Amino acid sequence: MSGTTLLSLILAVPLLAAIGVVLTRANPNLREGVSIGAGVILFALVATLTGNMDWHAPPTLVLAEPVPGLALALTPEPLGVLFALIASFLWPITTIYALGYMRAHHEQNQTRFYTAFAVSIGATMGIALAGNMFTLFVFYEILSVATYPLVTHAGTDKAKQAGRIYLGLLMSTSIGFMLFAMIWTWQLTGTLDFTHGGVFGEEVSEGVLSILLLLYVLGTGKAALMPFHRWLPAAMVAPTPVSALLHAVAVVKAGVFTVLKVSVYIFGTDTIARIAAADWLLVLAGFTILMASLIALRKDNLKARLAYSTISQLSYIVLGAMLGVAAGAIGGGMHIAMHAFGKITLFFCAGAIMVTAHKTKVSELNGIGRRMPWTMGAFAIGSISMIGAPPAAGFISKWYLLMGALDAQQLFAIAVIVISTVLNAAYFMPIVYAAFFKAPDDSDTHADHGEAVLPIRLALIATATLAVLVFFFPGAPLALVQQMVASP
C-alpha cells in the first residue's frame, strides 16, 4: 500500500467511523463497536505508515490548493507521526473507558458524544500529519469546533458558559495571532512548508522574528500558556472521557505539538537560540509551570487539581521548545508522549472514583485505595509519571528537559524544573498516601462500593501499564524525536 493511500485512509477512517456511529445509533453495542474497531484500524494504518517511512522522501497527499503554491497537504515527519501514533492508540482505549463511564453515569446524547469524538480524532490526524502551517491551522480550527459539543455535552447553563469560554479563547487567539503570523511569514518567505532548520533567511531581522515567534506561540491557545489558560479548567464540566480527550489525546497535545513544530520547522532551533522572544516565552512558560502548580496544590476538587496540573505540564514542552537546543526539543517531544499516558491514567481514575464512589474531592479520598486498589494503584503510577520519578515514563522526558536546560545554560529553566518537581510531588503524593494509609471517614455514605466496572478498570490499567513500559522501553518514541532534530 502506497504512502499516499495510507494518508488518505488515516484521514478517512475517523470520518467514516463518525458516519457509522450515527447509522448504528439504535444499537449501543454496535455503535461502540464501530468506534473501537475504527480506533484499532486507525492505529494499524499509522503504524504501517511509520514502519514503511523513508524520512528523506516522505509521501505527500495534496487535498486541495486554494492558493497557488499554498496547498492543503499531508506530509509525515517524525514528531507528527509520534503524535498520530499516540492519538490513534489511545482512541480505542478511551472508547472502552467511555463505554463503562457513559453507561454507569447514565449519560444522555451518547451518539452525539461518540460522533464528535471520532471527528475530533480525524482533525487530530490532520494536525499531526500536516505538511505545512496552513494545513495545520485548518485542522486546528476544525478540532476546536468538533470538540465544542463535547465540552457542552451536559447541556446545563454551566456547560454552555464553559463552551463559550472554550471556543472564544481558542479561536480568538488562533485567528487574532496565529493567522496573522502565518500571513506575515508567507509575505516574508513565500512558503509555509515545514522545513528542517526553519524557513527564514538572514534578511529577516531578529526584531521581526521575535514578534512572529510571540504571535505563533501566544496564538496557540490550546497550549494553555497563562493568561490564555482559562478555557482548560472551565472545560472540566465535561464528562471525564472528554477530559481525557482534552488533556491527553487531542486538544492540549495539538497545542504544544504546534508550538514545538513551529520552533523546529518554521524557525529552527538555531534561530530560537538567538532571538529575544524565546527568552521571554521561556520565562512565561516557567511562570505558568510554577503558578499552575501552586494553584493545583490548593484545589480540593480532583478534576480541577488535574486540570491545573495539565496547564503546568504543558508548559514543560513550551519551555523545552524555547531552549533552542536539540535536547530541549527532544525533551519536549518525549513529554508529549509521556504526559499523554500519565495524565490520561489520572483522569480515568478520577472518573472511576466519581461514578463508583460518588466522590469528587481530594479531601474525601481517605482509605479509598482499600476498596479501589486497582484504580488507586493506577493513580499512583500516573502521579509518579507526572512528578518525573522512576520507574514511570515522565522521568525520561524530564531528564532530557533538564539536559536541554543545562546545554543552554539556562539556570532559570533548571530552577523551574527542580522546584516544580517538588510541587508536583506536593499535590499528588498526599492523595496516594491518604488513599492507602488513612482510615475512611465514618460519615462516608458510599463505603460499601468496590472497584469500577470492568471497561473502566481495563482502560486505566492499560494506560498505567504503558506509563511504566515506556520507562523501560523508550526506544520507539525516542528514535522519532531524535530524528526530528537530526540533520537531513
C-alpha angles and dihedrals in degrees: 000000000000124000093245091052090052091050090051092051093046090057094041101048097069091046092049088048090055089053090046092052091054093047093050096043092119091063111052094190092053091043093055090042089059091054094047093045092048090051092053091048092047093052090048090053094049091046090051091050090050094048093051096043124131102193092198092058109022119179119258126209113196110204097178142335107217092169124032107262093012111092133180093231144155119223118164121227128174100266092045092049090052090051091048091049092051095047095044092046094050095045097078092039091053090047091054088050091047091051090061096037100046093048096042090050093043093231119188126226094030093159090057089048095054092042094053090044091056093047089049091054089050090053089048090055089052091052093046095050099035112140095205142014093261092059092045091051093051094051091041089061092044089054091053092053095041093054095047094085088049092055091047093041096122092058093217124135088253091053092048091049089050089051092053091051090045098050095035096055096040097048097038091055095044095046096036098045114009097045091048090051090051093051091048091048090050091050092050100042109015091232142078094185118133103250128182107249094017137276102260122101129210091266091074109088123233090242092058091045090052093052091047093050091051090050093049097046098040088043090060096081092169088071086068097219111170128290090026095056104093094097091067102060089037090058091059087092086080123093115279095254086059090050087053090051092047097045105034116012111036131345107048091034089054087056100051091037088058092050092049093044092051092048094051103033106026100036106012125222093267091057092045089054094059107039123090096225091066089061091048092050091046089057090047090050090049091049090050092049093053099037094048089048091053091049091048089053090061098045116104094183105089097216091047090052090051091047093056089043087057092051088053096045094049091058090060086069092048089048091051091050092051095052090080095218132108095244091054092052090046090050091049092049092048091048089059087063098036095048091048094060096039099044097043087054091053093049091046088054093048090053092046090053092048098050095038106034097020091229125136103165130083090223090061097058101084109137095355091127089070091062098033104034096154093049096046092041088057089046089055091053092048090049093051089051092051090049089052098237128140139288089036129082097249089073091068096055094042089051091056092044090053091047089050091051090050092048090051091045089232105158090177091058091047091052092048093052093048097044094044091051088058090048091049089056091046094058099036109037097056087060091054092044093049092047095055107023107034124079117248117259114264090226093060107129094188098050093126096067123113132194125327120271116285100260091053092046094049092050097050093044089051095052093043089052090051091052088059098039093054089056090058096035108032094146101108100049092037092053090053096050092044088053088053092065097033118113111264 
